[in-house]
Amino acid sequence: MKIDPRPGEVYFVDLGLAAKARSILVVSIRDDQAPLAVITGLSFTRQYHRSPCEVVLPKLAWMRDQSYVNVQSLSGYKFVELQRLQGKLDAAVMGQVHQALRRWLGI
């Protein structure tokens, strides 16, 4: 199965023995000319600190608990680390994520 990540999609990622497996929200655009097969993503968490860097997610069918995205977790992931597509966030939620990212990055 070919991985073709798009912004707003959520993938399950196994980060190896030292780290735990988690869900990653893709926030980077697709660029077929990019030299590396990587995406930029945000990890999901169950901890909420009421920070402007956090986005409260709606109840997601593929998540057991209430989940949040913290834009301070911005990281790069190789396509080969993406194990399976879990779902996709809607445009309204992605708008909140983009707003929090702009605030965190100062843009």
VENPERA-V904590 format. One record per backbone hydrogen bond with DSSP energy under -0.5 kcal/mol. NH is the residue of the N-H (numbers start at 1). CO is the residue of the C=O. If there is no record, write none. Layout:
BEGIN
nh-><NH,NH>
co-><CO,CO>
END
This chain:
BEGIN
nh-><8,9,10,11,12,13,14,15,22,24,25,26,26,27,28,34,38,39,41,42,44,45,54,55,57,63,68,69,70,71,71,73,74,75,77,79,81,82,82,83,83,84,86,87,89,94,95,96,97,98,99,100,101,102,103,104,105,106,107>
co-><26,6,87,24,84,22,81,13,13,11,42,9,24,40,40,31,36,77,75,25,23,68,51,69,67,60,45,55,43,53,69,70,71,41,39,37,78,78,79,12,81,12,10,10,8,90,91,92,93,94,95,96,97,98,99,100,101,102,102>
END
